[in-house]
Amino acid sequence: MAQNIAGVGQQTGETGTAGDNGSDAAIASMEAAFDRAIAKAAEVTEKRMEGGSALDAARTRLSN
């Protein structure tokens, strides 16, 4: 009873499998979430900077 194992370990030239597609989608989803978080953090930082500048200006006016 001989087994044909000639093709074991050889690449077929195909790229990716169904499992890889799921991984790619998960990675894309995570990247999109990180991009949204980075954009939101930048927006919050910008608003804090603007608010801080207004507060500093008000303090300066009060001390003069």
C-alpha positions in Angstrom: 0.0 0.0 0.0 2.1 2.9 -1.3 1.2 6.5 -0.6 1.7 9.3 -3.1 3.4 12.1 -1.1 5.3 13.8 -3.9 3.3 17.0 -3.6 3.6 17.4 0.2 5.1 20.7 1.2 5.1 22.1 -2.3 3.6 25.5 -3.0 0.7 25.6 -5.5 1.2 29.2 -6.5 -2.0 30.3 -4.9 -1.9 33.2 -2.4 -4.1 33.2 0.6 -6.9 31.0 1.9 -10.3 31.5 3.3 -8.8 31.9 6.7 -6.4 34.6 5.5 -9.3 36.6 4.1 -10.9 36.6 7.5 -7.6 37.8 9.0 -7.3 40.5 6.4 -10.7 41.8 7.1 -10.1 41.8 10.9 -6.8 43.7 10.4 -8.5 46.2 8.1 -11.2 46.7 10.7 -8.6 47.3 13.4 -6.7 49.7 11.2 -9.8 51.7 10.5 -10.6 51.8 14.3 -7.1 53.0 15.1 -7.3 55.6 12.3 -10.6 56.9 13.8 -9.1 56.9 17.3 -6.0 58.9 16.1 -8.2 61.4 14.3 -10.4 61.8 17.4 -7.4 62.3 19.7 -6.0 64.9 17.4 -9.3 66.7 17.4 -9.5 66.6 21.2 -5.9 67.9 21.5 -6.7 70.7 19.1 -9.7 71.8 21.1 -7.7 71.6 24.3 -5.0 73.8 22.8 -7.6 76.4 21.7 -9.3 76.3 25.1 -6.0 76.6 26.8 -5.0 79.6 24.7 -8.3 81.4 25.5 -7.8 80.7 29.2 -4.3 82.0 29.1 -5.4 85.2 27.4 -8.2 85.7 30.0 -5.7 85.2 32.8 -3.3 87.7 31.2 -6.1 90.3 30.9 -7.1 89.8 34.6 -3.6 90.2 35.8 -3.0 93.5 33.9 
